[in-house]
Each structure stands twice: as structure tokens, then as C-alpha cells.
Amino acid sequence: MALSLKLRQLLISVFLLLLLLPSSFVAIDRAFYTQLLTNTEQKLEVHMYAILSELNVSVDKVELLNNALAPDFYRPDSGLSAYITHEQDLVWQSDSSLNQQFTPPATALPQGEHLFRMVNQPGGQFWVLSIALLFDAEDYTRPLTVHVVQTDTRLQAPQLAFRATLIQWFIGIGLMLLLLMLLAYYWTTKPLSKLDHEIRRVENGSQEQLNGRYPAELSIIKEDLNLLLANQNRQKQRYRHHLSDLAHALKTPVAVLQTSALSQQPELKEQLDRITSMIEHQLKRAASSGQDVWKKQINIKPLLDKLVSALSKIYRDKNVAINVECAETCVFRGDETDLMEILGNLLDNACKACRHNVKVTITQQNQLTLCIEDDGPGVPADKRIKLFERGARLDTYHEGHGVGLAIVAELVQSYSGQLKLDDSELGGARFSLLFQ
């Protein structure tokens, strides 16, 4: 099943919203985290140079001359600490590291190089900036490695704060985008809804053509549809005028023949009656609107009630009971005269053939279904196909069915419908009509 343009646009908008917002959030969050790591490395490098500037190395000890380091190096559990190692031995550590479960990594570094990395230890995750240098200690040089350490928790704190702020902003942005998308969806689909509404009004006969103002793309469609409607109406009127002229041209000679003395002869009278019947039949068939996109929607229930009322009076002596099951919402997309011809013929035949009961059932969901059945003798199976054959006599079935059925069959076919004849649960015949 093809999706409508409105649904396609809605799905694309929702997809873009769900794709762009999360991806933008992740991109911004990762970019901030990367910048945060860069800043952390730069800060640790500044602290390292401060330590190196105050470092005093002797034969038996390593110490800092002044307490010029950042306050966090002297405050326990600050998350910022420093260590100095000689080979595998720890020779100095800051006061802030006393309660910290961290062991300086034993990785040997080339002299003069520094390394920034994350170190996982049982005490947690740490970001470590290490540098290996040679220091003069009286008459020899002493290799030392300085480690400036920051806990990952200290790094995550600004990250979490930024993420919380980012979430609030993205919620606001998402709501604003959603509102703008709904307004844009309404604005862009309004012409389509308006065009659909106008087409429906043309279909049900409320207006003759499309009159609304539309964007350039739909204006072309509107003009083409109006041109099609106007051309169709002209052809229909011209066709019906020609048919009317033909009817008058044929009826006059036939009427003259019927007034002739020779017309009273049984053979000629029968042939004249056949000619008259064939003329009326073919004119009704040709005048039928047939399947048409621009059909009025005819409410079936009021028309059916009129037919039932008229037939009940005609067959009053027969005491015919016509049971009707038809919802008020059932409609026929076509010409009212055609519908009257179809229902009138089928109901009249059913009333003629029935004993006492005729049932009419009309339903409409995805398609319109009309079912007319009676409790008469029914139609023999070997005559059902012959009943609708082209050229068959209209009085094929003398019990009642058959009169006008050729007209009904051709009208149903002109609307691309289906006509089926089978046995009814009432005991007689059942005619089922199906229209898309």
C-alpha cells in the first residue's frame, strides 16, 4: 500500500528530528570532553613546571624549596597530587596524596620526554602526566621521574555539569523544533488538504470545478482537472443531446407505423413492439453515465424507501412484505437515474416472482454490496447464464425474473461492477451486486 504524501513528510520530519538531535548531542558532548582532556593536560603540565622549578635534589633526599605549588597539592583528597620516583622507588609525594590509593606507574620513559595517559588502578582511574629527567646531585647525576596525577572524578565533574546543561538546552531546542515542524507540516500540507476537500465537493456535486488558490505545483493540477471537468461536461451534454435527437427521430417513424392498419397484424405488431423495446433499451444503455471519477454520491436509503413504498402499493393485493436493511451512510457513486433503473428492475422482478417476502440488504465498507432476494420459485441453474446473455429476450424467465435484467446487467458492467445470481435462503433467487 502506497503511503500518502502527508504521511511521508511526517515520517521524514520525525526521522530527521530523531537522528539529528541525538547525533548533535553526542558530537557536542564528545567535543567538550576532548577539549576538557586537552585543558587537563595543559594544567598538569603547568603544575609540573612549577614542581621542577622548586625541586631540590641532593644525594640523600629530594625536596621542594618553597611551598609555591597550588593549594590542591597540600589538601588531602583534592584529586590533584604529585609523585617523584627514582627507578622503582618513591622519593617524594605531595601532601594531597597521603590518602590516595595510587602507585606511580613503573613505565620507563626516555630522558626528557613526557607522557600523558589514563592509568587504571584499584583505587580508581587517574590521569597522569609523567616526565623523566636527569638531575645534578653534587658529583653525579640522578635520574628522576615526576608524575602529576589527577583523578578521573575531578575531570568528570565539569563534564557532568556541562552534560546536564546540554540536556536542558536540547530539550528546549527539541520542543521548539517539534513545534516548528508541526507548523511547517500544517503549512505545507494545507494546500493538499484543501485540494482533497474540493475534489470531494466536486464528487458529491456541491460544486462544479476547483476554485481555490494553490501553490504553483498544484495550480497546474487544478487547471488540468478543471479542463478535464469542463471537457467531460461538454461531451456528456453533446452526447445526451444527440441521443435525444435520435430518440425523437426514431420514435416518429415507429409511431407512424403503429398507426398503420398493417401494424395490427400479429406478426408486424410483435416486431414493432420489439423495435420499440430495443430502442428504449439501447438508449438507456448509451445514456448511462458509466464508471466516472466525478460522480455524485447518491444516498441509497431515501431512494430505496421511495421504491419500496411505491412497489408495496402496486403489489398490495399480493401482500408482499419487503424487508430492508440499509444504513443511512450507504452511498452510490454514480447517476441517480442509473441507480433507480437498477434497483427498480430488480425489486420489481423480485415482487413479481416472490410468494410474500422480499429482502433487500445493502452494506458498504471498502465496497458497496447490494443483495435482493425473494421466496419465489427461483431461477433454474441452467437458465442463469442464458438470462444475462447478449441478445437474449427480455422475457426469458416467465416467472418474473428476466424483465429488464439485460439493462441491469449492462448498467452494472458500465460501472465496473459485478452481478451474481444464486439461490436465496428464502427459497427463491438472490441477485448480488458489487461496486468498488
C-alpha positions in Angstrom: 0.0 0.0 0.0 1.5 3.4 -1.0 2.0 5.9 1.7 0.3 9.3 1.4 2.4 12.4 0.8 1.4 13.8 4.2 2.5 10.6 6.0 5.8 10.5 4.0 6.6 14.1 5.0 5.7 13.4 8.6 7.9 10.3 8.8 10.8 12.1 7.2 10.5 15.0 9.7 10.3 12.7 12.7 13.2 10.7 11.3 15.4 13.8 10.9 14.4 15.0 14.4 15.3 11.7 16.0 18.5 11.4 14.0 19.9 15.0 14.2 19.2 15.8 17.8 20.9 12.7 19.4 23.8 12.8 17.0 24.3 16.6 17.6 24.1 16.0 21.4 26.8 13.2 21.2 29.0 15.3 18.9 28.9 18.3 21.2 29.4 16.2 24.3 32.4 14.4 22.8 33.9 17.6 21.6 33.6 19.2 25.0 35.2 16.0 26.6 38.1 16.2 24.1 38.7 19.9 24.9 38.5 19.0 28.6 41.2 16.5 28.2 43.4 18.9 26.4 42.9 21.5 29.1 43.6 18.9 31.8 46.9 18.0 30.1 47.9 21.7 29.9 47.1 22.3 33.5 49.0 19.3 34.7 52.0 20.5 32.5 51.9 23.9 34.3 51.9 22.2 37.7 54.8 20.0 36.5 56.9 23.0 35.6 56.1 24.6 38.9 57.3 21.4 40.7 60.5 21.3 38.5 61.3 25.0 39.3 61.1 24.4 43.1 62.8 20.9 43.1 66.0 20.4 45.0 67.9 17.2 44.5 70.7 16.0 46.8 72.4 12.7 47.4 70.1 11.6 50.2 66.9 13.4 49.6 64.6 15.1 47.2 62.6 18.2 48.3 60.8 21.3 47.2 62.4 24.6 48.4 59.3 26.6 48.7 55.6 25.9 49.2 54.7 27.7 46.0 52.6 24.9 44.5 48.8 25.1 44.0 46.8 24.7 47.2 45.3 21.4 46.0 48.7 19.7 46.4 48.5 20.4 50.1 44.8 19.5 50.7 44.1 15.8 51.2 41.6 14.2 48.8 41.7 17.2 46.5 42.0 14.9 43.5 45.3 16.6 42.5 48.7 15.1 43.6 52.3 14.7 42.6 54.9 11.9 42.9 58.7 11.7 42.2 60.3 8.3 41.6 63.8 7.1 41.2 63.7 4.0 39.2 61.1 2.0 41.1 61.4 3.9 44.4 59.1 6.6 45.6 61.3 9.5 46.8 58.7 12.3 47.2 55.0 12.8 47.2 52.6 15.7 47.8 50.5 16.0 51.0 47.3 15.6 48.9 48.4 12.0 48.0 48.6 10.6 51.5 45.0 9.2 51.5 45.1 8.4 47.8 45.4 4.8 46.7 47.7 5.4 43.8 51.0 3.8 42.8 53.2 5.7 40.2 53.5 3.6 37.0 56.8 1.8 36.5 56.9 2.5 32.8 60.5 3.6 31.9 60.5 6.8 29.8 63.3 8.2 27.7 65.0 11.1 29.3 63.5 14.4 28.5 60.2 13.0 27.2 56.8 13.4 28.9 53.7 11.1 28.6 50.0 11.9 29.3 47.8 8.9 29.8 45.0 7.3 31.8 46.0 4.7 34.4 43.5 2.2 35.9 44.3 1.1 39.4 42.2 -0.5 42.2 41.9 3.0 43.7 40.1 4.3 40.6 41.0 5.9 37.3 43.7 8.6 37.1 45.1 10.9 34.5 48.8 11.0 34.7 51.4 13.4 33.2 54.9 11.9 33.6 58.4 13.3 32.6 61.8 11.7 33.0 64.8 14.0 33.6 68.4 13.8 34.9 69.2 16.0 37.9 72.6 17.0 39.2 73.2 15.7 42.7 76.6 17.0 43.8 79.2 15.0 41.8 76.8 12.7 39.9 73.5 12.9 38.0 70.3 11.3 39.3 67.5 10.1 37.0 64.1 11.0 38.4 60.5 10.8 37.0 58.0 13.3 38.0 54.3 12.3 38.0 51.4 14.8 38.2 48.2 13.0 38.9 44.5 14.0 38.7 41.6 11.7 39.5 39.1 11.0 36.7 36.3 12.1 39.1 37.8 15.6 39.1 37.7 15.5 35.3 34.1 14.1 35.2 32.7 16.8 37.4 32.7 19.6 34.7 31.7 17.0 32.1 28.6 16.0 34.0 27.7 19.7 34.7 28.1 20.5 31.0 26.0 17.5 30.0 23.2 18.4 32.4 23.1 21.9 30.9 23.3 20.5 27.4 20.4 18.2 28.0 18.2 21.1 29.2 19.1 23.1 26.1 18.4 20.2 23.8 15.1 19.5 25.4 14.1 23.1 24.7 15.6 23.0 21.2 13.8 19.7 20.5 10.4 21.1 21.7 10.9 24.3 19.6 11.9 22.2 16.5 8.9 19.9 17.1 6.6 23.0 17.2 8.2 24.4 14.1 7.9 21.0 12.3 4.2 20.8 13.1 3.7 24.3 11.9 5.7 23.6 8.7 3.8 20.3 8.3 0.4 22.1 8.6 1.6 24.9 6.3 2.9 22.6 3.5 0.0 20.1 3.7 -2.8 22.6 3.9 -3.0 23.0 0.1 -3.2 19.2 -0.3 -6.0 19.0 2.3 -7.8 21.9 0.6 -7.4 20.3 -2.8 -8.7 17.0 -1.5 -11.7 18.7 0.1 -12.5 20.5 -3.2 -12.3 17.3 -5.1 -14.7 15.6 -2.7 -17.1 18.5 -3.1 -16.9 18.1 -6.9 -17.5 14.3 -6.5 -20.6 14.8 -4.3 -22.0 17.6 -6.6 -21.5 20.5 -4.2 -19.5 22.4 -6.8 -18.7 22.2 -10.5 -15.0 22.9 -10.6 -11.9 23.7 -8.4 -11.9 27.3 -7.3 -9.2 27.5 -4.6 -5.8 29.2 -4.8 -2.8 26.8 -4.7 1.0 26.8 -5.0 2.5 26.7 -8.5 2.8 22.9 -8.5 -0.8 22.3 -7.5 -2.1 25.1 -9.7 -1.2 23.1 -12.8 -3.1 20.1 -11.5 -6.0 22.3 -10.6 -6.1 23.8 -14.1 -5.8 20.4 -15.8 -8.6 19.0 -13.6 -10.9 21.9 -14.3 -10.2 21.5 -18.0 -11.0 17.8 -17.8 -14.2 18.5 -15.9 -15.3 21.1 -18.4 -14.5 18.9 -21.4 -16.3 16.0 -19.8 -19.4 18.0 -19.2 -19.4 19.3 -22.7 -19.1 15.8 -24.1 -21.8 14.5 -21.8 -24.2 17.2 -22.8 -23.4 16.8 -26.5 -23.8 13.0 -26.2 -27.2 13.3 -24.5 -28.4 15.9 -27.0 -27.5 13.6 -29.8 -29.3 10.8 -28.1 -32.4 12.9 -27.5 -32.4 13.8 -31.2 -32.0 10.2 -32.1 -34.9 9.2 -29.9 -37.2 11.7 -31.5 -36.0 10.7 -35.0 -36.8 7.0 -34.3 -40.0 7.4 -32.3 -41.8 9.3 -35.0 -41.4 6.7 -37.8 -42.3 4.0 -35.3 -45.4 5.9 -34.2 -46.5 6.3 -37.8 -46.0 2.6 -38.4 -48.1 1.7 -35.3 -51.0 3.8 -36.5 -51.0 1.9 -39.8 -53.6 -0.7 -40.4 -50.9 -3.2 -41.2 -49.5 -2.8 -37.7 -52.5 -4.6 -36.3 -51.3 -7.8 -37.9 -49.9 -10.1 -35.2 -46.5 -10.6 -36.9 -45.9 -6.8 -37.6 -47.3 -5.8 -34.1 -44.8 -8.1 -32.4 -41.9 -6.8 -34.5 -42.9 -3.1 -33.8 -43.1 -3.9 -30.1 -39.7 -5.4 -30.3 -38.3 -2.4 -32.2 -39.7 0.0 -29.6 -38.4 -2.1 -26.7 -34.9 -2.3 -28.3 -34.8 1.4 -29.0 -35.6 2.2 -25.3 -33.2 -0.4 -24.1 -30.3 0.8 -26.3 -30.9 4.5 -25.5 -30.9 3.7 -21.8 -27.7 1.8 -22.2 -26.0 4.5 -24.2 -27.2 7.3 -21.9 -25.8 5.5 -18.9 -23.0 7.6 -17.3 -20.9 4.6 -16.6 -17.9 4.5 -14.5 -16.8 8.1 -13.9 -14.4 9.6 -11.5 -16.6 12.7 -11.0 -19.8 11.0 -9.9 -22.2 12.4 -7.4 -22.6 10.4 -4.2 -26.2 9.3 -4.1 -27.7 8.4 -0.7 -29.3 5.0 -1.3 -31.7 4.8 1.7 -34.1 7.6 0.7 -34.3 6.4 -2.9 -34.8 2.8 -1.8 -37.6 3.9 0.6 -39.4 5.6 -2.3 -39.2 2.4 -4.4 -40.3 0.2 -1.6 -43.3 2.4 -0.8 -44.3 2.5 -4.5 -44.0 -1.3 -5.0 -45.8 -2.0 -1.8 -48.8 -0.1 -3.2 -48.5 -1.8 -6.6 -48.4 -5.3 -5.1 -50.8 -4.6 -2.3 -53.2 -7.4 -3.4 -50.2 -9.9 -3.3 -49.5 -8.9 0.3 -45.7 -8.5 -0.4 -43.5 -7.8 2.6 -40.3 -6.0 1.7 -37.7 -6.2 4.4 -34.9 -3.5 4.0 -31.5 -3.5 5.8 -29.6 -0.4 4.6 -27.5 2.1 6.7 -28.1 5.8 6.2 -24.5 6.2 5.3 -24.5 3.9 2.2 -23.9 5.9 -1.0 -23.8 5.1 -4.7 -21.1 6.9 -6.8 -23.0 7.3 -10.0 -26.1 8.7 -11.7 -29.3 8.7 -9.7 -31.3 7.5 -12.8 -29.0 4.6 -13.2 -29.4 3.5 -9.6 -33.2 3.9 -9.9 -33.1 1.7 -13.0 -31.0 -1.0 -11.3 -33.0 -1.2 -8.0 -36.3 -0.6 -9.7 -35.9 -3.5 -12.1 -34.5 -5.9 -9.5 -37.2 -5.1 -6.9 -40.0 -5.2 -9.4 -38.9 -8.6 -10.7 -38.5 -9.9 -7.1 -42.0 -8.7 -6.2 -43.4 -10.5 -9.3 -41.6 -13.7 -8.6 -42.0 -13.9 -4.8 -44.7 -15.5 -2.8 -44.9 -13.0 0.0 -41.3 -12.0 1.1 -38.6 -9.8 -0.5 -35.4 -8.9 1.3 -33.0 -6.1 0.5 -29.6 -5.9 2.2 -27.2 -3.1 1.4 -23.8 -2.8 3.1 -20.8 -0.5 2.5 -17.3 -0.8 3.9 -14.5 -0.9 1.4 -17.0 -1.6 -1.3 -20.8 -1.3 -1.9 -22.8 -4.6 -1.8 -26.5 -4.8 -2.8 -28.4 -8.0 -2.3 -32.0 -8.5 -3.4 -33.7 -11.9 -2.7 -37.2 -13.4 -2.7 -39.0 -16.5 -1.6 -40.3 -17.4 -5.1 -39.6 -20.4 -7.2 -36.0 -19.2 -8.1 -34.2 -19.4 -11.4 -33.1 -22.8 -12.6 -29.4 -23.2 -12.8 -29.4 -24.0 -16.5 -31.1 -20.7 -17.2 -29.0 -18.3 -15.1 -26.2 -17.9 -17.6 -28.6 -17.6 -20.5 -30.6 -15.0 -18.6 -27.7 -12.4 -19.0 -26.5 -13.4 -22.4 -26.2 -10.6 -25.0 -29.2 -10.7 -27.3 -31.4 -12.8 -25.1 -35.1 -12.0 -25.0 -36.1 -9.7 -22.1 -38.8 -12.1 -21.1 -36.6 -15.2 -20.9 -37.9 -16.2 -17.4 -41.6 -16.1 -17.4 -42.0 -16.3 -13.6 -40.8 -12.7 -13.3 -37.0 -12.6 -13.4 -35.6 -11.5 -16.7 -37.6 -8.4 -17.5 -35.2 -5.6 -17.6 -32.3 -7.7 -16.5 -30.3 -7.0 -19.7 -30.5 -3.3 -18.8 -29.4 -4.0 -15.2 -26.5 -6.2 -16.3 -25.2 -3.6 -18.8 -25.6 -0.8 -16.3 -23.7 -2.7 -13.6 -21.0 -3.5 -16.2 -20.7 0.2 -17.2 -19.8 0.9 -13.5 -17.2 -1.9 -13.5 -19.4 -3.8 -11.0 -20.2 -7.4 -10.6 -23.7 -9.1 -10.8 -24.2 -12.5 -9.4 -27.3 -14.7 -9.4 -27.7 -17.7 -7.0 -30.1 -19.3 -4.6 -31.5 -17.4 -1.6 -32.0 -18.7 1.9 -35.6 -17.6 1.5 -36.0 -20.2 -1.2 -36.0 -18.1 -4.3 -33.4 -16.2 -6.3 -30.8 -13.9 -4.9 -29.2 -11.1 -7.0 -25.9 -9.8 -5.6 -24.3 -6.6 -6.9 -20.8 -5.4 -6.0 -19.4 -2.0 -6.7 -15.8 -0.8 -5.8 
